Amino acid sequence: MEMFLRKFLLFILLLLPVLAKAQGVQYTRKEAGDGGTGVPYPLVTVCTSGAAYTPLPCTPKASIYSDALLSTPLANPFRGDVFGNIEFYAAAGTYVVSITAPYSPGYSFKVVLGNASISNIQFATASTAGADWCAKVTTADASLGAAAGEIWVDQTAIPGTCASMFTLTAQHRLRFIQGGAYLVSNTLTVPTGGSLYAVGGGPGESSQVLTNSVTIQAISGTFPTSTAVVRYHNVAHSSLDGVNVDCQNISGCIGILYDSDNAPPSSLNTFNNVVVKGAHLGFVCQDSGTGASSNQSDSWKLTNFLIYGNAADTMGEGIHLNSSNCNSFEIDNGNIQSVNIALHQVRTNGIGLIKLVNAGSPVGTTPAFLRFDAGVAQVPDLIDDECEGGGWTGGCLVDASSNGTPGSPTIIGAQLDGNNSTFSGNDHITDIGSNQSSSSTFNCTGATAHVIAINTSKWAASGGCELSTWNGGVLQTQQASVTNANGVQYCTGSFATCAKVKNDAAGGISLLTNGGAQATLQNGGVLALPAGINGTEAACQGLNAGIDETCYDSVTHFAKLSNNGGSFFNYAQDIVATSAALATATTAGTCVQNTTAVAGSTTSMAVVASPVSTPGVGAVWSAFVSTNGTVTITECAVAASAGGSIAFNIRVIP
């Protein structure tokens, strides 16, 4: 690692020597060990171009100076400072530099100092005009002018607390080439096309120490309350990479503020490899409050981040989004600790993605991991996010979005363990493979909310929420309200005609054809067929090819049958009755008659009658409708017959 750093620094020095304004050329570097930590008081020997790399230290020595005018000779060898910083001036040319103590034997390398100009790079170092590092950046920014370029800053510009903040010109990048704290007394504002870039990065999740990282640090006692440390305002194509922000637990402090006043709007910006520490609000998009806001701060990314809140701030939030135009964003691969709400979205009208974000160690009353308020028109999609352990008593995911955008959000593989999640809004949610612990659930209560959950078994619905689940090959649909007439629909390929299955108010299931006929499997297993099918009369439905149909016609009062979609033909609906007992004829050649009232019979109908017992072998009988509603039976003895008092069964055939 050490040899790599030496080669890298040598490469930078060969390409980009620091330029002086007189005949001398400044040389600066930091002697660093593994991890970038400065080596204190290194012993430096500077030799002419013909010097050999060994033995150490090199010889013969060159003339070096402590000023750009080459008027004050510098001892050779000399020692760097306690931070490992090395600085000298010399005439343009090639030199061999040996670093010995504290090493044994040490090493040598070549340095080329030249007066060639790199016009789009300026330096803010110890020799740059200005009382502090902010003033030095102002000097370098002015030297760049309006052209795009970079300002390189190192710790030689420190010490010095910024008396006043600088304002970078558009398209200027501030590159921090040495780790450490860069103190600010007010907001550092980044312009459009500008950026903050640093070597190295921040610590891992297990540490909040920013000592060896490039950190913009608010000065406790000087920095104003409720103010952003770093602000991106009215910007496009601006960025932050590797620069950390320390709020020093100042009241109301905002780590990074991304906003606009629409003159122009902010868009297409990125924030990467950043640690925010000790903030009331770690990252804010547009407005830090909860009031209505519509200014545009969209199309942005926050990636590879850590946000540590202030454990004593029980209302702190990691990420706060509040604007109807704070949308088209991606929040990816981050950890949030010691806040009351990890991510709070107050409102937005557009899409977003929250991916691989986890949070733990909540503080305050009823803390929540992800919270989406009623003003959110479209909840962002969630992929592989994790609510770490318990403690999120306000809910791992709290969704009160009231706009009900179809297909929003999509939740994939979320690990929302330890506490319940609540969906009281009207979202149309698709959940694939999310995992809740055995003691927690997703509770959907929105009056018009819809949920489709695949391979996740922890959803519960009430209050009107419609829930469909598919687990272990079993498809289930739960409608908390039976008034929903859509149910589950089975449709043709064009969705032109559909049959429906829906809940029945009595606890059964209703089956509806496209024409509206309904059959109900009642609670208890009784099948109730619709009118026209279960024996009550109704108008017969249309013909359907390939289907045999039976119905009871309310017009003709016939049962009708259609085979394979053909024309209906009638089943007669017979009328039955039984006559009173009559004394049958016993003498050959004699007859008797009986009239019986039979409702519904007409003289156009045929009648069949038969005795309930035998009147004798010599008896014959007949029957007919003598008048509407009356059937006459005639019984005769063609030969002597035993006879008797006998009733007759009557069947009238329409």
Secondary structure as UniProt FT lines:
FT   HELIX           2..15
FT   STRAND          24..30
FT   HELIX           34..36
FT   STRAND          43..47
FT   TURN            49..50
FT   TURN            68..69
FT   STRAND          78..79
FT   TURN            82..83
FT   STRAND          85..91
FT   STRAND          93..99
FT   TURN            101..102
FT   STRAND          107..113
FT   TURN            119..120
FT   STRAND          121..124
FT   TURN            126..127
FT   HELIX           133..144
FT   TURN            145..146
FT   STRAND          149..153
FT   HELIX           155..157
FT   TURN            170..171
FT   STRAND          172..176
FT   STRAND          180..184
FT   STRAND          188..190
FT   TURN            192..193
FT   STRAND          195..198
FT   TURN            205..206
FT   TURN            211..212
FT   STRAND          214..218
FT   TURN            220..222
FT   STRAND          228..233
FT   STRAND          239..241
FT   STRAND          244..246
FT   TURN            248..249
FT   TURN            251..252
FT   STRAND          254..259
FT   STRAND          266..279
FT   STRAND          281..286
FT   STRAND          296..309
FT   TURN            311..312
FT   TURN            314..315
FT   STRAND          317..322
FT   STRAND          329..337
FT   STRAND          341..348
FT   STRAND          352..360
FT   STRAND          368..376
FT   STRAND          381..383
FT   STRAND          386..387
FT   TURN            393..394
FT   STRAND          395..399
FT   TURN            406..407
FT   STRAND          410..412
FT   STRAND          415..416
FT   STRAND          421..423
FT   STRAND          428..432
FT   TURN            438..439
FT   STRAND          442..444
FT   TURN            447..448
FT   STRAND          450..454
FT   STRAND          459..461
FT   TURN            463..464
FT   STRAND          466..471
FT   TURN            472..473
FT   STRAND          474..479
FT   TURN            482..483
FT   STRAND          488..491
FT   TURN            493..494
FT   STRAND          498..503
FT   TURN            505..506
FT   STRAND          509..512
FT   TURN            514..515
FT   STRAND          518..521
FT   TURN            523..524
FT   STRAND          527..528
FT   TURN            531..533
FT   TURN            545..546
FT   STRAND          549..553
FT   TURN            554..556
FT   STRAND          559..562
FT   TURN            564..565
FT   STRAND          569..571
FT   STRAND          575..578
FT   STRAND          582..583
FT   TURN            588..589
FT   STRAND          590..597
FT   TURN            599..600
FT   TURN            603..604
FT   STRAND          606..611
FT   TURN            617..618
FT   STRAND          619..627
FT   TURN            628..629
FT   STRAND          630..637
FT   STRAND          645..646
FT   STRAND          648..653
//
